[in-house]
Amino acid sequence: MYMRGARVTFTNEMMKNSVVSFMSKQIDLTEGMIISFRAHLSENQIIHIMVFPDEKTADGFGRVAKGYADQIKEMGAKMEIMKGDISHFGVAGDVTLDQLRSLG
């Protein structure tokens, strides 16, 4: 499994809420993504974590999402991209990485 993430600092809370709403409708759980969640770090900052079955699928998503990321940056937001292999994943109810891999 592979993760792509972005920590985004928006110019204000309204911009954050608008972008989160748009992205929730347009990009979450597309292009092979199997998990998506956001943590709201402050009134104008989030971290968005997306999980994919493998790096190839995540890279395909990255190509599709690049246009959105570029537009968000053009509006004045700062974005830090993170990515990497996932290990030590746990969810209550004994969900395993192998079970999630079978979803992809």
For each residue, the residues with C-beta under 8 A, 3 or more apart:
1: 51 52 53 54 85 86 89 97 100 101
2: 51 52 53 54 55 57 58 83 84 85 86
3: 49 50 51 52 58 82 83 84 85 86
4: 50 52 58 61 62 81 82 83
5: 47 48 49 50 81 82 83
6: 47 48 69 79 80 81 82
7: 41 45 46 47 79 80 82
8: 16 19 45 46 47 48 72 77 78 79 80
9: 44 45 77 78 79
10: 13 15 16 19 44 45 46 76 77
11: 15 44 75 76 77
12: 15 16 44
13: 10 16 17 43 44
14: 17 18
15: 10 11 12 18 19 44 75 76 77
16: 8 10 12 13 19 20 40 43 44 45 46
17: 13 14 20 21
18: 14 15 21 22
19: 8 10 15 16 22 23 72 77
20: 16 17 23 24 38 46
21: 17 18 24 25
22: 18 19 25 26
23: 19 20 26 27 28 48 68
24: 20 21 27 28
25: 21 22 28
26: 22 23 30 68
27: 23 24 30 65 68
28: 23 24 25 33 36 50
29: 33 34 36
30: 26 27 33 61 64
31: 57 60 61 64 65
32: 52 53 57 58 60 61 104
33: 28 29 30 36 50 51 52 57 61
34: 29 51 52 53 100 103 104
35: 49 50 51 100
36: 28 29 33 48 49 50 51
37: 48 49
38: 20 46 47 48 49
39: 46 47 49
40: 16 45 46
41: 7 45 46 47
42: 45
43: 13 16
44: 9 10 11 12 13 15 16
45: 7 8 9 10 16 40 41 42
46: 7 8 10 16 20 38 39 40 41
47: 5 6 7 8 38 39 41
48: 5 6 8 23 36 37 38
49: 3 5 35 36 37 38 39
50: 3 4 5 28 33 35 36 58 61
51: 1 2 3 33 34 35 36 86 100
52: 1 2 3 4 32 33 34 55 57 58 61 104
53: 1 2 32 34 57 100 101 103 104
54: 1 2 57 58 104
55: 2 52 58 59 85
56: 59 60
57: 2 31 32 33 52 53 54 60 61 104
58: 2 3 4 32 50 52 54 55 61 62 83
59: 55 56 62 63
60: 31 32 56 57 63 64
61: 4 30 31 32 33 50 52 57 58 64 65
62: 4 58 59 65 66
63: 59 60 66
64: 30 31 60 61 67
65: 27 31 61 62 68 69
66: 62 63 69 70
67: 64 70 71
68: 23 26 27 65 71 72
69: 6 65 66 72 73 79 81
70: 66 67 73 74
71: 67 68 74 75
72: 8 19 68 69 75 77 79
73: 69 70 76 77 78 79
74: 70 71
75: 11 15 71 72
76: 10 11 15 73
77: 8 9 10 11 15 19 72 73
78: 8 9 73
79: 6 7 8 9 69 72 73
80: 6 7 8
81: 4 5 6 69
82: 3 4 5 6 7
83: 2 3 4 5 58
84: 2 3
85: 1 2 3 55
86: 1 2 3 51 89 97
87:
88:
89: 1 86 96 97 100
90: 95
91: 95
92: 95
93:
94:
95: 90 91 92 99 100
96: 89 99 100
97: 1 86 89 100 101
98: 101 102
99: 95 96 102 103
100: 1 34 35 51 53 89 95 96 97 103 104
101: 1 53 97 98 104
102: 98 99
103: 34 53 99 100
104: 32 34 52 53 54 57 100 101
